């Protein structure tokens, strides 16, 4: 858990910005980004409250993102968002 907390501490500002940005830029063609944003916010809140049970959240992210597969029609911010979420996911594995 401390690894996730450390990761979020170092990357929270970027992830907040990026998960919001991809909803605006890609929401029409990739509606899953809205749920990705919501799950990220839930994870952030859980970590802030000391909740260590993140397995279900990351299982949802893995499923929704098709194991963090990056669509061919997205921008670098979208790619960076998926990479960051996948890195965070690997910390709980």
C-alpha positions in Angstrom: 0.0 0.0 0.0 2.8 2.4 0.8 4.1 1.9 -2.8 0.7 3.1 -4.2 0.6 6.0 -1.7 4.1 7.0 -2.7 3.3 6.6 -6.4 0.2 8.8 -6.1 2.1 11.3 -4.1 4.6 11.7 -6.9 2.0 11.5 -9.7 -1.3 12.7 -8.4 -1.2 16.1 -10.0 -0.5 14.6 -13.4 -3.0 11.8 -13.1 -5.7 14.3 -11.9 -5.0 16.4 -15.0 -4.7 13.6 -17.5 -7.7 11.5 -16.4 -9.8 14.7 -16.7 -8.3 15.7 -20.0 -8.9 12.4 -21.7 -12.6 12.6 -20.8 -12.8 15.9 -22.7 -10.6 14.9 -25.6 -11.6 11.3 -26.2 -14.9 10.8 -24.4 -16.9 10.8 -27.6 -14.9 8.0 -29.2 -13.9 6.2 -26.1 -16.7 6.5 -23.5 -14.8 4.2 -21.2 -12.6 7.1 -20.2 -15.4 8.4 -18.0 -15.5 5.3 -15.9 -11.7 5.2 -15.9 -11.7 8.7 -14.4 -14.3 7.7 -11.8 -12.3 4.6 -10.8 -9.1 6.7 -10.5 -10.8 9.2 -8.3 -12.1 6.3 -6.1 -8.6 4.9 -5.8 -7.2 8.3 -4.9 -9.8 8.7 -2.2 -9.3 5.2 -0.8 -5.5 5.7 -0.6 -6.0 9.1 1.1 -8.3 7.4 3.7 -5.8 4.6 4.3 -8.0 1.9 2.6 -5.7 -0.8 1.3 -8.4 -2.8 -0.6 -7.7 -1.7 -4.2 -7.8 -5.1 -5.9 -11.4 -4.7 -7.2 -10.7 -1.2 -8.5 -7.6 -2.3 -10.5 -9.5 -5.4 -11.7 -12.1 -3.0 -13.2 -9.5 -0.8 -14.7 -7.8 -3.8 -16.3 -11.1 -5.0 -17.7 -12.2 -1.6 -19.0 -8.9 -0.8 -20.6 -8.5 -4.3 -22.1 -5.4 -4.8 -20.0 -4.2 -1.2 -20.7 -4.2 -1.7 -24.5 -3.8 1.7 -26.1 -6.2 2.5 -28.9 -4.6 3.5 -32.2 -6.5 6.9 -32.4 -5.4 8.6 -29.2 -3.1 11.3 -28.1 0.1 11.1 -26.1 -1.7 12.2 -22.9 -4.1 9.2 -23.3 -1.1 6.9 -23.7 0.6 8.4 -20.6 -2.5 8.0 -18.6 -2.8 4.3 -19.4 0.9 3.8 -18.7 0.6 5.5 -15.3 -2.4 3.5 -14.3 -0.8 0.3 -15.4 2.4 1.2 -13.4 0.2 1.8 -10.3 -1.6 -1.5 -10.9 1.7 -3.4 -11.0 2.5 -2.1 -7.5 -0.4 -4.1 -6.0 0.3 -7.3 -8.0 
